[in-house]
Amino acid sequence: MSQIAQNLADVRRRIETAALKAGRDPAQVRLVAVSKTKPVELIRQAVAAGHHLFGENYLQEARGKIAALPETVHWHFIGHLQSNKAKGAVELFELIHGVDRLKLAAALNAAAASRGTVQKVLLQVNLAGEASKSGTTPEAAPELLREVSRLPHLRVMGLMTMPPFLPPEAVRPYFRVLRDLRLRLQDQSGLALPELSMGMSADYEVAVEEGATLVRVGTAIFGGRMV
């Protein structure tokens, strides 16, 4: 078994344990293996170990990887996306995690319309108000959801957040806030918002305990950053 396969097995075990601890079905949680900066060979090892969902941050880098790997592999865009790159993102990604403003949503809608498709997206919420991170505020999220949900070629699937870089227990409250915000938005809008994208290598177990349906894990699978 390769190191990548061992790491994946360990992360899956931890997700299962965290889900069961919270009384959740582990099948409700999907693991997004964050493959940004990682070579195709490492991703191939993950695919060989049975993993088929990966997250990328950069369009140009992702394009080559997607072309090199089987069509059975699924790709999510998890980085900050500029509006002028919406067309490429719609061409490549099944789900775009970081829609934080109406201008970007409109560009994605136009790109999806030109392809005759409906693009799935998540709304990114900046819970701590950190200037270094993208995301709408919790207060502005209802209005953003109203506006984006009117765009016929987008489907809002839920919410995403990147909490402050703190120990796992210190970020638990942020995950709870996102979970509660998702429930409130569902009640207010009448829309189904099944996805919560939250939790990374340092805190994904806590995120699962608090309701994450998508966890974005890179370092714990592939090791440290490669440049």
N, C-alpha and C positions, 0 to 999 in steps of 0.2 A: 504493500500500500504506500502510495506517495505521501509526502508530508502534507501536500494540499488536501488529499483525501482524508488524512487523519485529522487535520484542522477542521474540515467541513463536518466530519462525524462528531467532533467535540462540540462545535457550535450548535449543531442540530440537537445533540443531547441536552445541552444547556437550555435551548429554547423549549424543548419538551418539558424539562423539569420546571422551568419558570411558569409555563402555561398551566401545568397540572397544579402547581402550588396555588395559582390564582383561580383554580376551578374552571379553566378554559380548555377547549379542545385544541391541542397543538396544531391540528390541521388548519386552524384559523390564522396561523402566522406563516407568512412567506418570508424566506430569507433572500435578500438582494445582496449578492456577492459583489462588493464594490471593486471593480477591476481597473479603475483609472490608474494610469501610469504603469500598469502591469503588462508584460509581454504576452503575446498570443499563446505561447507555449504553456504558461501557467494557467491560462484560462482553459486550454485544452485539457489539462490535468483535472481541473474542476469538472468539466463536462464528462470526462471519462469516469469520474467518481459519481456521476448521476445528477450533477447540478446544472440547471438550465436557465437561471435568471440572474442577470448581471446588471450592474449600475455603472454608468459612465458620466463624466463631467464635461468632456470636451468633444465637440462634434467631429473635428478632423481626426482625432485619435480614434474615436469610436467607429468612424466610417470604415477604416481599414480592418479593424477587428471583426466587425459585423460581416464584412465581405469574406473574411477568411474562415468563418466558423459556420456550422450547419444552421439551416433555417429553423431547426427545432429549438434553437437558443432564443430566449426572450431578453429584450433590452429595455431598461428604464433610464431616462435622463434624470440625474439627481443633482446637477449643478445649477449655478446661476445662468440663466439663458437671456441673451440679448434679443430684442424684438427682431432685429435684422437677420437672425439665424433661425427664425421660426420655421421656415420652409424645410431646412435640413433636418430639424428636430422631428417634424411630422413625418418625414420620409423614413426616419430610422427607428423611432422609439414607440413602443407600445403604450407607455405611460410616462408623462412628464410631471415630475414631483414638485417643481418649484414655481408655480404661477403665482406671482405676488402683486400684479398690477393689471389694470384693464388694458393698457396699451399692448402688453405682451399677449394677453388673452385674445385680443382682436387680431393680432398678427397670426397667431396659431389657428384661429378660426378661419381666416382667409386662406391660409396654406392648406388646411384640411378640406375646405370647400373646393379648392382647385384640384384636389385629388379625389373628390367625391367620397370622403371618409368622415368619420367622427373620431376626433382625437380625445383620448382619456387624459384627464389632468387632475392634479391635486393642488389645492391652494396652500401656499406656504405662509405660515404665521410666525412672526418674530415675537415670541412671548416675553422675552426679557428686554426688548427695546435696544438690543445691541447694534451700534452703528456699523459694526463690521459684518453684519449678517443681513441678508435680504429677508423680505417677508412683510406682509401687511400686519397691522396691529390687531389684537383681538377685538377691539372696538370697531374697527373698520371692516372686519371679516364679513359680517352680515350683508353689508352693501356690496362688497366685492362679489360675494356669492350670488346675490340677486342679479348683478350685471353680467357676470360670466355665464350664469345658467340660462340667460336669454340668447346666448350665441348658439345657433343651431348646429354648428359643427364641432362643438366641444361638449364633453360630458364630465362634469365634476364628480369625482369618485370619493373625495374625502379631503383630509388635511395632512399637512406635513410640517414638522418643525425641527430646528436644530437648537437645542437648549445651550446655555452657557457650559463651558468646559469645566465641570465640577465633578466631585466624586459621585458615584451612582445614586446614593441615597439623597444627595443634595439636589439632584435633578428630578427626582421622583415627583415633586410638586408640579414641575412644568409639564410632565407627561399627563398628570391628572387634569391640569387645566385644559390641555388640548383635547383630552377625552371628553371632558364636560362641555367644551365649546362645540365639539362635533355633535353631541347629543342635542344641545340647544339649537344649533343651526338646522338640524334635521326637523326638530319640532316647529321651528319658526317658518321654514321654507316648504315643508312637506316633501323634500327631496330625500332620496336614499343616499347616504354618504357612508359607504361601508368601510372605507380604508382610513387607517391612521398610520402614516409613515413616520416613525420616531424610534430612536435608539440606534447606537453605533457600537463599535467594538468594545468600548469601555463601559457601556451602560445598557446594552440591549436586553439583558435579563430583566432589569427593572422595568424597561419599556414594555416588555411582554406582560409582565405582571399587571401593568396599568392599562393594557388594552391594545397595544400595537398589533397591527395586522401585517405590516411590512417593517422589517428591520434591515438597516443598511450596514453591512459588516464587511470591512476590508482588511484591516491589519490582522485581525484574529484568524483570517483565512490565508492571506497572501504574504503576510509579513509587512515590514515597514515600507515607507514610500520609496518609489523608484523614480528617478528623473533622467 
